[in-house]
Amino acid sequence: MTNTIIMLLVGIISVVVTIIIVLTIQKKLTNKKVVEAEEQVQRALVESNKQVQAMLQKAENEARQIITKSRITIDDEIRERRESIEQIENRMMQKEKHLDSRESHMAEKESLLAQEAERLKLIKKKQESIIQELLTILEKAAGLSREEAKVVLLKNVEREVRLKAGQMIKQVEEQAKKIAVRKSKEIIATAIQHTTIEHIAPITTSVVTLSDDEMKGRIIGREGRNIRAFEAETGVDVIIDDSPGTVLLSSFDPIRREIARISLIKLIEDGRIHPTRIEELVNKARQEIDEIIREHGERAAEEMGIQLPAVLVDLLGKLYYRTSYGQNVLAHSLEVAYLASAMAHELGVNDVLAKRSGLLHDIGKAIDFEQEGSHAKLGEEVCRKYGESAEVCNCILAHHEDVPCDTIEAVLIMVADGISAARPGARRESLETYLKRLHKLEDIAYSFEGIDKAYAIQAGREIRVLVRPDEIDDPGAHKLAFDIAKKIEGELDYPGEVKVSIIRETRAIGIAK
């Protein structure tokens, strides 16, 4: 037991001694590492100090160089400015010397002028005394006083001047008339030679070609429903006769007729001909015609080299589908613009104003069936509304002598309008009267309440009126037809008879979802 304890103690002592030895060794190693670390830190500090010193030295050298360069630059600028100031001072001194010499020279001139003025006064006094002596001698010789001699002399001179002036005025007037007549003929002939405008446009009918005669039956539809829907929607008369492969569209309104022609061609190409499809394609054709109208207006303005507001461009394009006594109004407006511009150029007045006024002078005809008033007054109002000048408005309003012409350009517009209308074959009187009668028929129908659409067809022998079914009932439709017929009899002169057709249609629409 004792031996065991002793061995155990010995082992414990050995372990303790070993631990102490190990700790001692570790402490020595730690101290050694600390010393090494301190040495490394010391070396790093020394190295950093060296680098910082080097950087400071480099920065100091660069700063010295910059300061040296700046001093040199500033010295150069100061020297240049001093030289410039010295040059300016030299010039100022030279100018002062020059001014001093000029002042002395001017003083010498003033003294000379004063002496000359005194000398002239003396000479004038001598002349007056001499003239007075001569007048006294003349009065004695003539036996007349100075005032009496003046009166006699003035009367003789006045009589001679009047005689010569009358002769000269007569000669000038005769010569001016001869020159004016010859010159005006030359100007008008030159202006006419510059224009080549077609006068007459297609009037009241359009022809649509069919692929086969079976298509006529499809256009008519079952019990005529397709053709009735087409005529009601477009306001044109569809004539289907024995002519092979053709359908005739008749209407006094060229815009309606063109909408109907485009719609019918699209229906034939599409193949689906029924009332709903007809309504859809007619609406599309209206949009297409609006684009065509805008293109014609833009083309006319571009041809004249004139910038116009969009509203005036659209109105100008509508004139392509409008005729005046058979003459296409847009072509007539272009011709008037050409003629007026050419004559203005020959006379040396404002050809730009003449050209613009000539192009716009009949623009009221695009709206004269929609509003009351002469086309000149309507055109002047719409142009003034959209910013045209007072000169242009006067040219438009004065081209039919409704008001006096304020400018030479207004006179030229009136002359050019007369030349364009008076060309051989340019106009036909009966067509204008016929078109106005058809428009009057529609206006009479629209004057009643409950009217949705009204179309004059069959060359004015029928007025077809579509009414709103919620406002006009069946008995009311019969009374409306009677009232419209009576008003037509009272307000219009027309050959034969006019048929009034009232169409009342009720539509029921259901939507499946």
C-alpha positions, 0 to 999 in steps of 0.5 A: 500500500505504501509503495503504491502511494509512493509511486502515485506521488512520484507520478504526480510529481513527474506530471507537475514537473513536466507541466512546469517544464512545458509552460516554461518552454511555451513562455520562452517561445511566446516571449521570443515571438513577441520580441520578433513581432516587436522587431517586425513592427519596428522595421515596418514603422521605419520603412513607413517613415522612409516611404512617407518621407519620400512621398513628402519629398516628391510632393514638395518637388512637384509643388515647387515645379508647379509654383515655378511654372505658375510664376513664369506663366503669370509673369508672361501674362503680366508682361503681355498685358503691360505691352497691350496697355502700353499699345492702347496708351500709345494709340490713345495719345495718337488719337488725342493728337489727331483730335487736337489737330482736327479741332485746330483745323475746324477752328480755322474753317469756322473763322473762314466760314464766318468771314465768307458769311459776312462777305455774302451778306454784303453781296446780298445787300448790294443785289437787293439795292440793284434789284430795287433800282431796276424795279423802279426803272421798270415800273416807270417804263411800263406804267404799272406798279409791282402788284399790278404787273404780278397780277397780269403776269400770273393771269397770262401764265395761268392761261397758258399752263391750263391750255398746255395741261389740258392738252397733256392730260388728254394725250396721257389719258389716250396713251394710257388707255391704249397701253392698258388695253394692250398690256391687260391683253398680254397679261391675261394671255400669258396667264392663260398659257400657264394653265391647263386645267380640265373643266368638266368632271363626271356628273351624276352616274357611276358604273360598277362592273360585275364578274357575271350577271348572277351577281345582280341577283345577289345584289338585289337579295331576297325580295329586294332586301339587299338593294333596299338596304344599300339604297337606304344606307348610301342615298343613291339609286341603284339601277340594274337593267339588261346591260350585261355585267354592269350596275349603274349608280345614280346620285346628284351628290358625287360624294354619296355616289363615290361612297356607294361605288366603293362599297359596292365594289367591296361587297362584290369582292367580299361575297357576303352581301346582306344588310348588316355587311352592307352597313359595315362596308358603307361606314368603311367607305365613308372613312376611306372617302374622308381620307381621299378628300384630305389627300386631294386637299393636301395635293392642291395645297402642295401644288400651290406651295401653300400651308393651310390649317387641317380644316381648310385642307379638308374643305378644299378636298371636298371641292373635288366632288363639287361642281359649279355649273358642271365645272369641277370647283377644285380644278376651277380654284386651282386655275383661278390661283394660277391665273391670279398669281401669273397676272399679279407677277406681271403687274409686280404686286403680291403674287403669293396673296393672289395665289392663296386667295385664288385657291380659297375663293370658292371654299364656301361651296364646300359648306353652302349646302350645310349652312345658309348664306352665299358661298363667298360670305361662308368662305370669308367667315370660315377663313377668318375663323381659321386665321387667314389675313384680312386681305385674303378674306376681302378677296374671297368676299369681293370676288362676286362684287358683294363688297368693294375690292380693297386691294389690286389682288382682289380685283385680280381674283375677280378677273381670274374667276371670270376668265376661268368660268368663261372658257368655252365649255367650262360650265353648263347652266342647267346642271347647277340648277338641277343640283340645287333643286335636289339639295332643296328637296333634301332640305325640305325633308330635314325641316321636319322633326323625327327625320334620320336621313333623307336622300333625293334619288331618281334624278329628283323624281323621288325623295326617300326619307328614313325616320326614327321609329321611336319618334314617328309611328306608322300613322305619323309616317303617312302624315309626314309623307303628305306634309313633305309633299305639300311643302315641296309643291309650295316651295319648288318648281320641278318637272313631272312629279316627286314621289315621297317615300317614308321608311320606318324600320325597327331593329331588335338586337340581342347579344349572346355571351 
